[in-house]
Amino acid sequence: MGRGRVFSREFKLSVVRQVVSGEKRPAQVCREHGLGEGLVLRWRREYEARGEAAFAPHQPSETETLQRRVAELERLCGQLALENAILKGALRGSLSPSATR
């Protein structure tokens, strides 16, 4: 069993379907493909939790997307407020009576 191997989504689904359907026992699948039983168990849990959507890249929910956007806008507003304060300070310094002499 090698470490750090990357398995395709299709491969993972194929392995898990064989186990879930009863076509093959987990130990048999592990031997055939050189997989650890813990790995197959993890895949099986994800499959049971997410069904055919398992192993697909995580798609953020609308709420997560909106939260990320709000955080980005808040950061931008903070940056603009800081820049505005710096510019106001510079403007006040350039308009002071000592600056006109």
C-alpha positions in Angstrom: 0.0 0.0 0.0 1.5 3.3 -1.1 1.0 6.6 0.6 0.2 9.8 -1.2 -1.6 8.2 -4.1 -4.4 10.1 -5.7 -7.5 8.2 -6.8 -10.0 9.5 -9.3 -13.6 10.0 -8.3 -14.7 7.3 -10.7 -12.4 4.8 -9.1 -13.6 5.6 -5.6 -17.2 5.3 -6.6 -16.5 2.0 -8.3 -14.8 0.6 -5.2 -17.5 1.8 -2.9 -20.4 0.6 -5.1 -18.8 -2.9 -5.2 -18.7 -3.0 -1.4 -22.1 -1.4 -0.8 -23.9 -3.7 -3.3 -22.4 -6.7 -1.6 -20.6 -7.7 -4.9 -17.3 -7.8 -3.0 -16.3 -7.7 0.6 -14.1 -4.8 1.8 -11.1 -7.0 2.4 -11.3 -8.4 -1.1 -11.4 -4.9 -2.7 -8.5 -3.8 -0.5 -6.4 -6.8 -1.6 -7.2 -6.4 -5.3 -6.3 -2.7 -5.4 -3.7 -2.5 -2.6 -5.9 -0.2 -0.5 -6.0 0.2 3.3 -9.3 -0.9 5.0 -9.4 2.5 6.8 -9.3 4.3 3.4 -12.2 2.2 2.0 -14.2 2.7 5.2 -13.7 6.5 4.9 -14.8 6.4 1.2 -17.8 4.3 2.2 -18.9 6.8 4.9 -18.6 9.7 2.5 -20.6 7.7 -0.1 -23.3 6.9 2.5 -23.4 10.6 3.6 -23.4 12.2 0.1 -24.5 9.4 -2.3 -23.5 9.9 -5.9 -22.3 13.4 -5.1 -19.5 11.9 -3.0 -15.9 12.7 -3.9 -16.9 15.7 -6.0 -15.1 19.0 -5.2 -16.9 20.9 -2.5 -19.4 23.4 -3.9 -19.9 26.2 -1.5 -23.6 26.9 -0.6 -25.2 30.1 -1.4 -24.9 31.2 2.3 -21.1 30.4 2.3 -20.7 32.4 -1.0 -22.5 35.3 0.4 -20.6 35.2 3.7 -17.3 35.2 1.8 -18.5 38.2 -0.3 -19.6 40.2 2.8 -16.2 39.5 4.4 -14.5 40.7 1.2 -16.6 43.9 1.1 -16.0 44.6 4.8 -12.3 44.3 4.2 -12.5 46.7 1.3 -14.5 49.2 3.3 -11.9 49.1 6.1 -9.1 49.7 3.6 -11.0 52.6 2.0 -11.7 54.1 5.4 -8.0 54.0 6.3 -7.0 55.5 3.0 -9.6 58.2 3.4 -8.3 59.1 6.9 -4.7 59.3 5.6 -5.8 61.6 2.7 -7.8 63.8 5.1 -4.7 64.1 7.3 -2.5 65.0 4.4 -5.0 67.5 3.2 -5.3 69.2 6.6 -1.5 69.4 6.8 -1.3 71.1 3.4 -4.0 73.7 4.2 -2.5 74.7 7.6 -1.3 78.4 8.0 2.2 77.3 8.5 2.2 75.4 5.3 1.3 78.5 3.3 4.3 80.5 4.4 
